[in-house]
Amino acid sequence: MSTVCSIFSQVLKLIPRPDFDAAVHKHAAERNAKGFSCWGQLVAMLFCQLGSVNSLRDITNGLAASEGKLRHLGLPAAPKRSTLAYANAHRPCQVFEDLFYRMLEVARSQANSLASGTNSVSRTSCCRSMPPPSNCAPRSSTGRSSPHQGSVKLHLMLDHDGLLPCYGVITDGKQHEVTVTRQWEFAPGTILVFDRGYTDYNWFERLTQQEFISSPV
């Protein structure tokens, strides 16, 4: 007997199903549900993210195209567009918030076990990172930015103890990095590592008074 084990199903196996079911029960998310479960909603929205689709129609059509392979994902059938829209609008988002923090705990525990003995810094260490702006519209044929072109910045703080991002903010491309960083709060004794783009001596003085250690690179 042949079995189907797609990459998508392997991704779903990383999600602790008992914890997800507990979150559904905690928030009564399936109250008055008529066949479409929260797990099916999660599968549909993950399909949206992994498949880079842009609409509910694309989600339902994409799942319907794989109708015979959905059961191994825990989804009996592809949902209707109206069904998925109603679930997204009315079901409590706290279910997926709880799942996120549970998955974050799992990721941190695995990262800490892999990084055990590799971090020689005794204090909490954070690295301030800002990837290049991501353009939201293609450039013109001349290579110049279009007046209708937009961009965003991802301001990210990495925790070297867990080897995972611990905080992130998305702003428009014109927002300066240090403007966002000045609004963040850090635990006393934290070592901050950042580049010269964050030079602000008033901010450095304030960090020093609060017993922070900053290290521009």
FIKOLZA-1660 file (N, C-alpha, C; in steps of 0.1 Angstrom, whole numbers, plus 5000, padded with zeros to 4 digits):
% residues 217
   i   px   py   pz ch aa at
   1 5009 4988 5000  A  M  N
   1 5000 5000 5000  A  M CA
   1 5009 5012 5000  A  M  C
   2 5007 5021 4991  A  S  N
   2 5015 5033 4990  A  S CA
   2 5010 5044 4999  A  S  C
   3 5019 5052 5005  A  T  N
   3 5015 5062 5014  A  T CA
   3 5020 5076 5008  A  T  C
   4 5014 5086 5012  A  V  N
   4 5018 5100 5007  A  V CA
   4 5024 5107 5019  A  V  C
   5 5036 5113 5017  A  C  N
   5 5042 5120 5027  A  C CA
   5 5049 5132 5021  A  C  C
   6 5041 5143 5018  A  S  N
   6 5046 5154 5011  A  S CA
   6 5055 5163 5021  A  S  C
   7 5062 5172 5015  A  I  N
   7 5069 5182 5024  A  I CA
   7 5060 5190 5033  A  I  C
   8 5048 5193 5028  A  F  N
   8 5039 5200 5036  A  F CA
   8 5034 5192 5048  A  F  C
   9 5032 5179 5046  A  S  N
   9 5028 5171 5057  A  S CA
   9 5039 5170 5067  A  S  C
  10 5052 5170 5063  A  Q  N
  10 5063 5169 5072  A  Q CA
  10 5064 5182 5080  A  Q  C
  11 5061 5193 5074  A  V  N
  11 5061 5206 5081  A  V CA
  11 5050 5206 5092  A  V  C
  12 5038 5201 5088  A  L  N
  12 5027 5200 5098  A  L CA
  12 5030 5191 5110  A  L  C
  13 5038 5181 5107  A  K  N
  13 5042 5171 5118  A  K CA
  13 5050 5178 5129  A  K  C
  14 5056 5190 5126  A  L  N
  14 5064 5197 5136  A  L CA
  14 5055 5204 5146  A  L  C
  15 5042 5206 5142  A  I  N
  15 5033 5212 5151  A  I CA
  15 5027 5202 5161  A  I  C
  16 5029 5205 5174  A  P  N
  16 5023 5196 5185  A  P CA
  16 5008 5196 5184  A  P  C
  17 5002 5186 5179  A  R  N
  17 4987 5186 5177  A  R CA
  17 4980 5187 5190  A  R  C
  18 4984 5179 5201  A  P  N
  18 4977 5180 5214  A  P CA
  18 4977 5195 5219  A  P  C
  19 4988 5202 5218  A  D  N
  19 4988 5216 5222  A  D CA
  19 4979 5225 5214  A  D  C
  20 4978 5222 5201  A  F  N
  20 4969 5230 5193  A  F CA
  20 4954 5227 5197  A  F  C
  21 4951 5214 5199  A  D  N
  21 4937 5211 5202  A  D CA
  21 4934 5217 5216  A  D  C
  22 4944 5217 5225  A  A  N
  22 4941 5223 5238  A  A CA
  22 4938 5238 5237  A  A  C
  23 4945 5245 5228  A  A  N
  23 4943 5259 5226  A  A CA
  23 4929 5262 5219  A  A  C
  24 4925 5253 5211  A  V  N
  24 4911 5253 5204  A  V CA
  24 4901 5252 5215  A  V  C
  25 4903 5242 5224  A  H  N
  25 4893 5240 5235  A  H CA
  25 4893 5252 5245  A  H  C
  26 4905 5257 5248  A  K  N
  26 4906 5268 5257  A  K CA
  26 4898 5280 5253  A  K  C
  27 4899 5283 5240  A  H  N
  27 4892 5296 5235  A  H CA
  27 4879 5293 5228  A  H  C
  28 4874 5280 5229  A  A  N
  28 4861 5276 5223  A  A CA
  28 4860 5280 5209  A  A  C
  29 4871 5278 5201  A  A  N
  29 4872 5283 5188  A  A CA
  29 4863 5275 5178  A  A  C
  30 4859 5263 5181  A  E  N
  30 4850 5255 5172  A  E CA
  30 4836 5255 5177  A  E  C
  31 4832 5264 5185  A  R  N
  31 4818 5264 5190  A  R CA
  31 4809 5268 5178  A  R  C
  32 4799 5260 5176  A  N  N
  32 4790 5262 5165  A  N CA
  32 4796 5259 5151  A  N  C
  33 4808 5253 5151  A  A  N
  33 4814 5249 5138  A  A CA
  33 4806 5238 5131  A  A  C
  34 4806 5239 5118  A  K  N
  34 4798 5230 5110  A  K CA
  34 4807 5223 5100  A  K  C
  35 4817 5215 5105  A  G  N
  35 4825 5206 5097  A  G CA
  35 4839 5212 5094  A  G  C
  36 4841 5225 5094  A  F  N
  36 4854 5230 5091  A  F CA
  36 4861 5233 5104  A  F  C
  37 4871 5225 5107  A  S  N
  37 4878 5226 5119  A  S CA
  37 4889 5237 5119  A  S  C
  38 4894 5240 5131  A  C  N
  38 4905 5250 5132  A  C CA
  38 4918 5245 5126  A  C  C
  39 4919 5231 5127  A  W  N
  39 4931 5225 5121  A  W CA
  39 4930 5227 5106  A  W  C
  40 4919 5225 5100  A  G  N
  40 4917 5228 5086  A  G CA
  40 4920 5242 5082  A  G  C
  41 4916 5252 5091  A  Q  N
  41 4919 5266 5089  A  Q CA
  41 4934 5268 5089  A  Q  C
  42 4941 5262 5099  A  L  N
  42 4955 5264 5100  A  L CA
  42 4962 5258 5087  A  L  C
  43 4958 5246 5082  A  V  N
  43 4964 5241 5070  A  V CA
  43 4962 5250 5058  A  V  C
  44 4950 5256 5057  A  A  N
  44 4947 5264 5046  A  A CA
  44 4955 5277 5046  A  A  C
  45 4957 5283 5058  A  M  N
  45 4965 5295 5059  A  M CA
  45 4980 5293 5058  A  M  C
  46 4984 5281 5062  A  L  N
  46 4998 5277 5060  A  L CA
  46 5001 5275 5045  A  L  C
  47 4991 5269 5039  A  F  N
  47 4992 5267 5024  A  F CA
  47 4993 5281 5017  A  F  C
  48 4986 5291 5022  A  C  N
  48 4987 5304 5017  A  C CA
  48 5001 5310 5018  A  C  C
  49 5007 5308 5030  A  Q  N
  49 5020 5314 5032  A  Q CA
  49 5031 5306 5024  A  Q  C
  50 5031 5293 5025  A  L  N
  50 5041 5285 5018  A  L CA
  50 5040 5285 5003  A  L  C
  51 5027 5287 4998  A  G  N
  51 5025 5287 4984  A  G CA
  51 5025 5301 4978  A  G  C
  52 5027 5311 4987  A  S  N
  52 5028 5325 4982  A  S CA
  52 5015 5329 4974  A  S  C
  53 5004 5325 4978  A  V  N
  53 4991 5328 4971  A  V CA
  53 4986 5341 4977  A  V  C
  54 4977 5348 4969  A  N  N
  54 4974 5362 4973  A  N CA
  54 4959 5364 4976  A  N  C
  55 4951 5353 4975  A  S  N
  55 4937 5355 4977  A  S CA
  55 4930 5342 4982  A  S  C
  56 4918 5343 4988  A  L  N
  56 4911 5332 4993  A  L CA
  56 4908 5322 4981  A  L  C
  57 4905 5328 4969  A  R  N
  57 4902 5320 4958  A  R CA
  57 4914 5311 4954  A  R  C
  58 4926 5317 4955  A  D  N
  58 4938 5309 4952  A  D CA
  58 4940 5298 4962  A  D  C
  59 4937 5301 4975  A  I  N
  59 4939 5290 4985  A  I CA
  59 4929 5279 4982  A  I  C
  60 4917 5282 4981  A  T  N
  60 4907 5271 4979  A  T CA
  60 4909 5263 4966  A  T  C
  61 4913 5270 4955  A  N  N
  61 4915 5264 4942  A  N CA
  61 4928 5255 4943  A  N  C
  62 4938 5260 4950  A  G  N
  62 4950 5252 4951  A  G CA
  62 4948 5240 4959  A  G  C
  63 4941 5241 4970  A  L  N
  63 4938 5229 4978  A  L CA
  63 4928 5219 4970  A  L  C
  64 4919 5225 4963  A  A  N
  64 4910 5216 4955  A  A CA
  64 4917 5209 4945  A  A  C
  65 4928 5214 4939  A  A  N
  65 4936 5208 4929  A  A CA
  65 4943 5195 4935  A  A  C
  66 4945 5195 4948  A  S  N
  66 4951 5183 4954  A  S CA
  66 4941 5176 4963  A  S  C
  67 4929 5175 4958  A  E  N
  67 4918 5169 4966  A  E CA
  67 4921 5155 4971  A  E  C
  68 4927 5147 4963  A  G  N
  68 4930 5133 4968  A  G CA
  68 4941 5132 4978  A  G  C
  69 4948 5143 4980  A  K  N
  69 4960 5142 4989  A  K CA
  69 4959 5150 5001  A  K  C
  70 4946 5154 5005  A  L  N
  70 4944 5163 5016  A  L CA
  70 4943 5155 5029  A  L  C
  71 4938 5143 5028  A  R  N
  71 4935 5136 5041  A  R CA
  71 4948 5133 5049  A  R  C
  72 4959 5132 5043  A  H  N
  72 4971 5130 5051  A  H CA
  72 4976 5143 5057  A  H  C
  73 4969 5154 5054  A  L  N
  73 4972 5167 5061  A  L CA
  73 4962 5169 5072  A  L  C
  74 4952 5160 5073  A  G  N
  74 4942 5162 5083  A  G CA
  74 4930 5171 5079  A  G  C
  75 4929 5172 5065  A  L  N
  75 4919 5180 5059  A  L CA
  75 4910 5172 5050  A  L  C
  76 4898 5169 5054  A  P  N
  76 4889 5160 5046  A  P CA
  76 4887 5164 5032  A  P  C
  77 4885 5177 5030  A  A  N
  77 4882 5183 5017  A  A CA
  77 4886 5198 5017  A  A  C
  78 4888 5203 5005  A  A  N
  78 4891 5217 5004  A  A CA
  78 4880 5226 5008  A  A  C
  79 4882 5236 5016  A  P  N
  79 4871 5244 5021  A  P CA
  79 4866 5254 5010  A  P  C
  80 4853 5258 5011  A  K  N
  80 4848 5268 5002  A  K CA
  80 4854 5281 5006  A  K  C
  81 4854 5290 4996  A  R  N
  81 4859 5303 4999  A  R CA
  81 4852 5311 5010  A  R  C
  82 4838 5310 5009  A  S  N
  82 4830 5317 5020  A  S CA
  82 4832 5311 5033  A  S  C
  83 4835 5297 5034  A  T  N
  83 4837 5291 5047  A  T CA
  83 4850 5295 5053  A  T  C
  84 4861 5296 5045  A  L  N
  84 4874 5301 5050  A  L CA
  84 4873 5315 5054  A  L  C
  85 4866 5324 5046  A  A  N
  85 4865 5338 5049  A  A CA
  85 4857 5340 5063  A  A  C
  86 4847 5332 5065  A  Y  N
  86 4839 5333 5077  A  Y CA
  86 4848 5329 5089  A  Y  C
  87 4855 5318 5088  A  A  N
  87 4864 5313 5098  A  A CA
  87 4875 5323 5102  A  A  C
  88 4881 5330 5092  A  N  N
  88 4891 5340 5094  A  N CA
  88 4885 5352 5101  A  N  C
  89 4873 5355 5098  A  A  N
  89 4867 5367 5104  A  A CA
  89 4861 5365 5118  A  A  C
  90 4857 5353 5121  A  H  N
  90 4850 5351 5134  A  H CA
  90 4857 5343 5144  A  H  C
  91 4866 5334 5140  A  R  N
  91 4872 5326 5150  A  R CA
  91 4883 5334 5158  A  R  C
  92 4885 5331 5171  A  P  N
  92 4895 5339 5179  A  P CA
  92 4909 5336 5174  A  P  C
  93 4916 5347 5172  A  C  N
  93 4930 5346 5167  A  C CA
  93 4939 5341 5178  A  C  C
  94 4934 5341 5191  A  Q  N
  94 4943 5337 5202  A  Q CA
  94 4947 5323 5201  A  Q  C
  95 4939 5315 5194  A  V  N
  95 4943 5301 5191  A  V CA
  95 4957 5300 5185  A  V  C
  96 4958 5308 5174  A  F  N
  96 4971 5308 5167  A  F CA
  96 4982 5315 5174  A  F  C
  97 4978 5325 5182  A  E  N
  97 4988 5332 5191  A  E CA
  97 4994 5322 5201  A  E  C
  98 4985 5314 5207  A  D  N
  98 4990 5304 5216  A  D CA
  98 4999 5293 5209  A  D  C
  99 4995 5290 5197  A  L  N
  99 5003 5280 5190  A  L CA
  99 5017 5286 5186  A  L  C
 100 5017 5299 5183  A  F  N
 100 5030 5306 5180  A  F CA
 100 5040 5305 5191  A  F  C
 101 5035 5309 5203  A  Y  N
 101 5043 5309 5215  A  Y CA
 101 5048 5295 5219  A  Y  C
 102 5039 5285 5217  A  R  N
 102 5043 5271 5219  A  R CA
 102 5054 5267 5210  A  R  C
 103 5053 5270 5197  A  M  N
 103 5063 5266 5187  A  M CA
 103 5076 5274 5190  A  M  C
 104 5075 5286 5195  A  L  N
 104 5087 5294 5199  A  L CA
 104 5094 5287 5210  A  L  C
 105 5087 5282 5220  A  E  N
 105 5093 5274 5231  A  E CA
 105 5100 5262 5226  A  E  C
 106 5094 5255 5217  A  V  N
 106 5100 5243 5211  A  V CA
 106 5113 5247 5204  A  V  C
 107 5112 5257 5195  A  A  N
 107 5124 5262 5188  A  A CA
 107 5135 5266 5197  A  A  C
 108 5132 5274 5207  A  R  N
 108 5142 5278 5217  A  R CA
 108 5149 5267 5224  A  R  C
 109 5141 5257 5228  A  S  N
 109 5147 5245 5235  A  S CA
 109 5156 5238 5226  A  S  C
 110 5152 5236 5213  A  Q  N
 110 5161 5229 5204  A  Q CA
 110 5173 5237 5201  A  Q  C
 111 5172 5250 5199  A  A  N
 111 5183 5259 5196  A  A CA
 111 5193 5259 5208  A  A  C
 112 5188 5260 5220  A  N  N
 112 5196 5260 5232  A  N CA
 112 5204 5247 5233  A  N  C
 113 5198 5236 5230  A  S  N
 113 5205 5223 5230  A  S CA
 113 5216 5222 5220  A  S  C
 114 5213 5228 5208  A  L  N
 114 5224 5228 5197  A  L CA
 114 5235 5237 5200  A  L  C
 115 5232 5248 5207  A  A  N
 115 5242 5259 5210  A  A CA
 115 5248 5257 5223  A  A  C
 116 5245 5246 5230  A  S  N
 116 5251 5243 5244  A  S CA
 116 5266 5242 5243  A  S  C
 117 5273 5251 5250  A  G  N
 117 5288 5250 5250  A  G CA
 117 5294 5258 5239  A  G  C
 118 5286 5264 5230  A  T  N
 118 5292 5272 5220  A  T CA
 118 5293 5287 5223  A  T  C
 119 5285 5292 5233  A  N  N
 119 5284 5306 5236  A  N CA
 119 5293 5309 5248  A  N  C
 120 5304 5316 5246  A  S  N
 120 5313 5319 5257  A  S CA
 120 5309 5331 5265  A  S  C
 121 5299 5338 5261  A  V  N
 121 5295 5351 5267  A  V CA
 121 5285 5347 5279  A  V  C
 122 5289 5352 5291  A  S  N
 122 5281 5348 5303  A  S CA
 122 5268 5356 5304  A  S  C
 123 5268 5368 5298  A  R  N
 123 5256 5376 5299  A  R CA
 123 5247 5375 5286  A  R  C
 124 5235 5380 5287  A  T  N
 124 5226 5380 5276  A  T CA
 124 5232 5389 5265  A  T  C
 125 5232 5383 5253  A  S  N
 125 5238 5390 5241  A  S CA
 125 5227 5392 5231  A  S  C
 126 5225 5404 5226  A  C  N
 126 5216 5407 5215  A  C CA
 126 5223 5414 5204  A  C  C
 127 5219 5410 5192  A  C  N
 127 5225 5416 5180  A  C CA
 127 5214 5424 5173  A  C  C
 128 5216 5436 5170  A  R  N
 128 5206 5445 5163  A  R CA
 128 5209 5444 5148  A  R  C
 129 5199 5439 5140  A  S  N
 129 5201 5437 5126  A  S CA
 129 5190 5444 5118  A  S  C
 130 5194 5449 5107  A  M  N
 130 5184 5455 5098  A  M CA
 130 5187 5452 5083  A  M  C
 131 5180 5442 5078  A  P  N
 131 5183 5438 5064  A  P CA
 131 5180 5450 5054  A  P  C
 132 5185 5449 5042  A  P  N
 132 5183 5460 5033  A  P CA
 132 5168 5461 5030  A  P  C
 133 5163 5474 5027  A  P  N
 133 5149 5476 5024  A  P CA
 133 5144 5467 5013  A  P  C
 134 5132 5462 5014  A  S  N
 134 5126 5453 5004  A  S CA
 134 5116 5462 4996  A  S  C
 135 5118 5462 4983  A  N  N
 135 5110 5470 4974  A  N CA
 135 5097 5464 4972  A  N  C
 136 5086 5471 4972  A  C  N
 136 5073 5466 4970  A  C CA
 136 5068 5468 4956  A  C  C
 137 5076 5474 4947  A  A  N
 137 5072 5476 4933  A  A CA
 137 5085 5475 4925  A  A  C
 138 5084 5470 4913  A  P  N
 138 5096 5469 4904  A  P CA
 138 5101 5482 4900  A  P  C
 139 5115 5482 4898  A  R  N
 139 5121 5495 4893  A  R CA
 139 5117 5497 4878  A  R  C
 140 5119 5509 4874  A  S  N
 140 5117 5512 4860  A  S CA
 140 5128 5506 4851  A  S  C
 141 5126 5507 4838  A  S  N
 141 5136 5502 4829  A  S CA
 141 5149 5509 4829  A  S  C
 142 5149 5522 4834  A  T  N
 142 5161 5529 4836  A  T CA
 142 5169 5526 4848  A  T  C
 143 5163 5517 4857  A  G  N
 143 5170 5514 4869  A  G CA
 143 5167 5523 4881  A  G  C
 144 5160 5534 4878  A  R  N
 144 5156 5543 4889  A  R CA
 144 5144 5539 4896  A  R  C
 145 5142 5544 4908  A  S  N
 145 5130 5541 4916  A  S CA
 145 5118 5548 4910  A  S  C
 146 5107 5541 4909  A  S  N
 146 5095 5547 4904  A  S CA
 146 5089 5556 4915  A  S  C
 147 5082 5567 4912  A  P  N
 147 5075 5575 4922  A  P CA
 147 5065 5568 4930  A  P  C
 148 5060 5557 4924  A  H  N
 148 5050 5548 4931  A  H CA
 148 5056 5536 4938  A  H  C
 149 5069 5536 4938  A  Q  N
 149 5076 5525 4944  A  Q CA
 149 5076 5526 4960  A  Q  C
 150 5074 5516 4967  A  G  N
 150 5074 5516 4981  A  G CA
 150 5084 5506 4987  A  G  C
 151 5088 5507 4999  A  S  N
 151 5098 5498 5005  A  S CA
 151 5095 5497 5020  A  S  C
 152 5099 5486 5026  A  V  N
 152 5097 5484 5040  A  V CA
 152 5111 5480 5046  A  V  C
 153 5112 5482 5059  A  K  N
 153 5124 5477 5066  A  K CA
 153 5120 5468 5077  A  K  C
 154 5127 5457 5079  A  L  N
 154 5125 5448 5090  A  L CA
 154 5136 5451 5101  A  L  C
 155 5132 5457 5112  A  H  N
 155 5141 5459 5123  A  H CA
 155 5141 5447 5132  A  H  C
 156 5152 5440 5133  A  L  N
 156 5152 5427 5140  A  L CA
 156 5162 5426 5151  A  L  C
 157 5159 5421 5162  A  M  N
 157 5168 5419 5173  A  M CA
 157 5170 5404 5175  A  M  C
 158 5182 5399 5175  A  L  N
 158 5186 5385 5176  A  L CA
 158 5191 5382 5190  A  L  C
 159 5186 5372 5196  A  D  N
 159 5191 5367 5209  A  D CA
 159 5201 5356 5207  A  D  C
 160 5213 5359 5210  A  H  N
 160 5224 5349 5208  A  H CA
 160 5223 5337 5217  A  H  C
 161 5216 5338 5228  A  D  N
 161 5214 5327 5237  A  D CA
 161 5205 5316 5231  A  D  C
 162 5195 5320 5224  A  G  N
 162 5186 5311 5218  A  G CA
 162 5188 5310 5203  A  G  C
 163 5197 5318 5197  A  L  N
 163 5199 5318 5183  A  L CA
 163 5187 5321 5175  A  L  C
 164 5177 5329 5181  A  L  N
 164 5165 5331 5174  A  L CA
 164 5161 5346 5175  A  L  C
 165 5154 5352 5166  A  P  N
 165 5149 5365 5167  A  P CA
 165 5140 5366 5180  A  P  C
 166 5142 5377 5188  A  C  N
 166 5134 5379 5199  A  C CA
 166 5124 5391 5198  A  C  C
 167 5126 5399 5188  A  Y  N
 167 5118 5411 5186  A  Y CA
 167 5120 5416 5172  A  Y  C
 168 5109 5421 5166  A  G  N
 168 5109 5426 5152  A  G CA
 168 5099 5436 5150  A  G  C
 169 5102 5446 5142  A  V  N
 169 5093 5457 5138  A  V CA
 169 5094 5459 5123  A  V  C
 170 5083 5461 5116  A  I  N
 170 5083 5464 5102  A  I CA
 170 5078 5478 5101  A  I  C
 171 5087 5486 5094  A  T  N
 171 5083 5500 5092  A  T CA
 171 5085 5503 5077  A  T  C
 172 5082 5516 5073  A  D  N
 172 5084 5520 5059  A  D CA
 172 5099 5522 5057  A  D  C
 173 5104 5522 5044  A  G  N
 173 5118 5522 5041  A  G CA
 173 5125 5535 5046  A  G  C
 174 5117 5546 5048  A  K  N
 174 5123 5559 5052  A  K CA
 174 5126 5560 5067  A  K  C
 175 5122 5550 5075  A  Q  N
 175 5124 5550 5089  A  Q CA
 175 5138 5547 5093  A  Q  C
 176 5145 5555 5100  A  H  N
 176 5159 5553 5104  A  H CA
 176 5159 5542 5115  A  H  C
 177 5170 5534 5114  A  E  N
 177 5171 5523 5123  A  E CA
 177 5172 5527 5138  A  E  C
 178 5180 5537 5141  A  V  N
 178 5182 5541 5155  A  V CA
 178 5169 5547 5161  A  V  C
 179 5160 5553 5152  A  T  N
 179 5148 5558 5157  A  T CA
 179 5139 5547 5163  A  T  C
 180 5139 5536 5157  A  V  N
 180 5131 5524 5162  A  V CA
 180 5138 5518 5174  A  V  C
 181 5151 5517 5174  A  T  N
 181 5158 5510 5184  A  T CA
 181 5157 5518 5197  A  T  C
 182 5157 5531 5197  A  R  N
 182 5156 5539 5209  A  R CA
 182 5143 5536 5217  A  R  C
 183 5133 5530 5210  A  Q  N
 183 5120 5528 5217  A  Q CA
 183 5120 5514 5223  A  Q  C
 184 5130 5506 5221  A  W  N
 184 5130 5492 5227  A  W CA
 184 5135 5492 5241  A  W  C
 185 5131 5482 5248  A  E  N
 185 5136 5480 5262  A  E CA
 185 5144 5467 5263  A  E  C
 186 5154 5468 5271  A  F  N
 186 5163 5457 5273  A  F CA
 186 5165 5453 5287  A  F  C
 187 5168 5441 5290  A  A  N
 187 5170 5437 5304  A  A CA
 187 5184 5442 5308  A  A  C
 188 5185 5447 5321  A  P  N
 188 5198 5452 5326  A  P CA
 188 5209 5441 5324  A  P  C
 189 5221 5446 5320  A  G  N
 189 5232 5437 5318  A  G CA
 189 5233 5431 5304  A  G  C
 190 5223 5434 5296  A  T  N
 190 5223 5429 5282  A  T CA
 190 5235 5435 5274  A  T  C
 191 5242 5427 5266  A  I  N
 191 5252 5432 5257  A  I CA
 191 5246 5434 5244  A  I  C
 192 5246 5447 5239  A  L  N
 192 5240 5450 5226  A  L CA
 192 5251 5452 5216  A  L  C
 193 5250 5446 5204  A  V  N
 193 5260 5446 5193  A  V CA
 193 5253 5452 5181  A  V  C
 194 5258 5463 5176  A  F  N
 194 5252 5469 5164  A  F CA
 194 5263 5477 5157  A  F  C
 195 5260 5481 5145  A  D  N
 195 5270 5488 5136  A  D CA
 195 5269 5503 5138  A  D  C
 196 5277 5511 5131  A  R  N
 196 5278 5525 5133  A  R CA
 196 5266 5533 5129  A  R  C
 197 5256 5526 5122  A  G  N
 197 5244 5533 5118  A  G CA
 197 5235 5536 5130  A  G  C
 198 5239 5531 5142  A  Y  N
 198 5231 5533 5154  A  Y CA
 198 5238 5543 5163  A  Y  C
 199 5247 5551 5158  A  T  N
 199 5254 5560 5166  A  T CA
 199 5245 5571 5171  A  T  C
 200 5243 5572 5184  A  D  N
 200 5235 5582 5191  A  D CA
 200 5241 5583 5205  A  D  C
 201 5249 5593 5208  A  Y  N
 201 5256 5594 5221  A  Y CA
 201 5247 5596 5233  A  Y  C
 202 5236 5603 5230  A  N  N
 202 5226 5605 5241  A  N CA
 202 5220 5592 5245  A  N  C
 203 5217 5584 5234  A  W  N
 203 5211 5570 5237  A  W CA
 203 5222 5561 5244  A  W  C
 204 5235 5562 5240  A  F  N
 204 5245 5555 5246  A  F CA
 204 5246 5558 5261  A  F  C
 205 5245 5571 5264  A  E  N
 205 5246 5576 5278  A  E CA
 205 5234 5570 5286  A  E  C
 206 5222 5570 5280  A  R  N
 206 5211 5565 5287  A  R CA
 206 5212 5550 5289  A  R  C
 207 5218 5543 5280  A  L  N
 207 5220 5528 5282  A  L CA
 207 5230 5526 5293  A  L  C
 208 5241 5534 5293  A  T  N
 208 5251 5532 5303  A  T CA
 208 5245 5535 5317  A  T  C
 209 5237 5545 5319  A  Q  N
 209 5231 5547 5332  A  Q CA
 209 5221 5536 5336  A  Q  C
 210 5216 5529 5327  A  Q  N
 210 5207 5517 5330  A  Q CA
 210 5214 5504 5330  A  Q  C
 211 5228 5505 5331  A  E  N
 211 5236 5493 5333  A  E CA
 211 5236 5483 5321  A  E  C
 212 5236 5489 5309  A  F  N
 212 5237 5482 5297  A  F CA
 212 5251 5482 5292  A  F  C
 213 5255 5472 5284  A  I  N
 213 5268 5472 5277  A  I CA
 213 5265 5473 5262  A  I  C
 214 5270 5483 5256  A  S  N
 214 5268 5485 5241  A  S CA
 214 5281 5483 5235  A  S  C
 215 5281 5477 5223  A  S  N
 215 5293 5474 5215  A  S CA
 215 5291 5477 5201  A  S  C
 216 5294 5489 5196  A  P  N
 216 5293 5492 5182  A  P CA
 216 5304 5485 5174  A  P  C
 217 5301 5480 5162  A  V  N
 217 5310 5473 5154  A  V CA
 217 5311 5479 5140  A  V  C
% end
